[in-house]
Amino acid sequence: MSERKNIDEANLPKTSVAAVNREKRIMNAVANTSIILMGTLMGGFSELMVNATGAMASGMAEAFGGEEAGEEVREKVKQEKPGVVERIRGMMSEMRAGIYEQIEQKRKEIEPFLSDPVFDLGPRKIDEYEFGLPKLTEELDDGALAQYVLLLESEDAKFGELFKALSEWMNSLPALPGKTDSKLGYP
C-alpha cells in the first residue's frame, strides 16, 4: 500500500491539469458574471434610492422650512452619497469573497456536473475579447471587478456585447442537480 502525499499539478497527468483549469475557468466565469450583474444592480438601486430619498427630504424640508432648508438638505444628501457608494463597494467585496470561498468549498461537488460541453461556451466567448484587464475566467480582485462594472455602466459596446452573450450562456446552462438541496448551500 503506497500513500500519495503532496501531489502537485506538475505530477498529475496533463488531462487532470487541463480538467482542473477548465473547471476553474468555468466557475470563475459564472461567478464573475454574476458579481458584475449584482454590482451593477446594487449600484443602480443605491443611486436611485439616494436620489429619491434626497428629493423627498429636500422637498419636505422646503415645504416646512422654506427654500433655504431644502437646499441645505440637498447639499447634505450630496455629501453623504460617497459614503453610500463606499458601503456598497464593501458589500460587493464581501459578496465576492463569499462566492469565491463557496466555490472552493463546493468544488468537488460541482465539478462532476460541468462535463456538459455547453459549459465551455462562456469561457470561449470570454477568450475572444480583450479589455486590458484580467480575464473573467480568472479569480478577480475588487479592482478588476469594479473596472468591469464601469465598462457595463458606461455602456461600452464591446463589453456590452460580451456581457449579453454571457448572460444568454448562463441562462442556457443546465440546472445543477440538487440545486435546492441545503447541503450544497443553495436556498
N, C-alpha and C positions, 0 to 999 in steps of 0.2 A: 504494500500500500504506500503510494507516494502522495505526499501533500504538496499542493502548489501554494507558494506564498509569494507575495509581492509581484503579481503579474502586472506588467505594464503593457501599453499599447504596442511597443516595439516587439514584444514576444508573442503577440496574438497573430493569427492568420490575417492576411490582408482583407479578406471578406468580412471578418469581425470588426476590424477598424473601420472599414467603409460603412458597415451597417450602423455602428455606433455614431459615426459622423452624420450619416443620413438621418437617423432618428433625431439626433440633437438639432440638426438644421430644421427639420420639420417642426419640432416642438418649439424652437425659438421663433420660427416664422409665425406660428399660430399665436404664441404668447405676445410677441412684439406688435403684431397687427391688432390684437385685442387691446393692448395697453394704449396704443396710439388712438384707437377709436374711443376708448374710455376717457383718455386725456382731452381729446377734442370736445367730447360731450360735456365733461365736467367743466372745462374752461368756458365753453359757450353758456352753460347753465349758470355758472357763477357770475359771469358778465351780465347776463340777463337779470339775475336776482339782485345784484348790486345796483344796477341801473334802475330797476323797478322800485327797489326799496328807497333809493336816493330820491327818485321822482316823487314817491308818495310822501316821504318825510319832509322834503323841501316844500311840497305843496301844502301839507298840513301846517308846517311852521309859518309859511307865507300867509295862509288863511287866518291863523290865530295871532301871529306876531308881526305881520307886515312883510314887505318885500325884502327888507334887510335880513330878517330872521331866516327867510327862505334861502337867501344867498349864503348865509353862514352855514346852514345845513348842507347845501350843495357842496360847499368847499370842504366841509368835514368828511363827507362821503368820498369825495375825490382823494382826500389824504389817506383814507382808510383802505382804498382799493388795492394798493400794492400789498398790504398785509393779507388780504383775501387771496390774492394770486399766490403769495408765498405759502399760505396754508394749503392751497390746492396742490402746489408742487410737492409739498411734504407728503400729502396723501398719495400722490402719484408715485413717489419714491417708495413709500411703504407698500403700496399695491404691487409695484414692480418686484421688489424684494420677495414679497409673499408668493407671487406667481412663480418666480424662478425657484424658490425653495420648494414649493409644491411639486413642480416638475421634477426636481431632483428626488424628492421623496417617493413620487409615484412612477418614476421612470420605468422600473421593471414591470409594473402592472400595465402601463400604457403601451410600451414598445411592441408587444405582440400584435396589437391592433393596427399598427402602422404599415403592415405589409401590403395593403391595397395601393396600387400604383397611383391612384388619384391623389394620395398624399404628397407625391413628388412634384405635382404641378406648381404648387406655390413657390417652393424653393427655386425651381427652374425659372419661373417668371421673375423672381427677385434677382436672379443672376443676370437677367437681360438689361437691368437698369444700373446706372451709376449716379450717385448723388454726392460723392466726395465724403461720405460718411461710412461707418462700419455697416455691413450688410444686415438686413433684417433677419437673416438666418443665424446671426451671432447673438450671444448674450450681451445686451446693450446696457450701458450705464444711463443715468438720468439725463446727462447732457445730450447724448446721441438721440434718445427718445424725444427729448424736448425739441431738437432740431427737426425731427421727422414730423412732430405735431405742428411746428411752424410751417413746414412745407405744405402740409394739408390745409392749415388755416389760411395761408397766403394764396391758396388755390393754384399752386404750382402745377401746370398742366401735365408734366411728365410724371410727377408723383401721384397726382390725381388719377391718372391712367393706371398706374401700378396698384394704387390702393383700391380702386374699383375692381380690378382683376383679382386681388387678394380677397376682397370681401365676397365676391362671387365664388371663389375657390373654397373659402371657409364654409359658405352656405351649402356647398355641394359635398362636403366631407360626410362620410357615414358616421352615425352616432356611435359613440363608444358603448359597448355592451356594459350594462350595469351603471349607466350614467346617473341613475337616481339612487344607486347603492351608496349608503352613507360611509361604507368602508373606503370608498375612493375619494371621499371628501366633497362630493357634489351634493347640492341641495336635493 
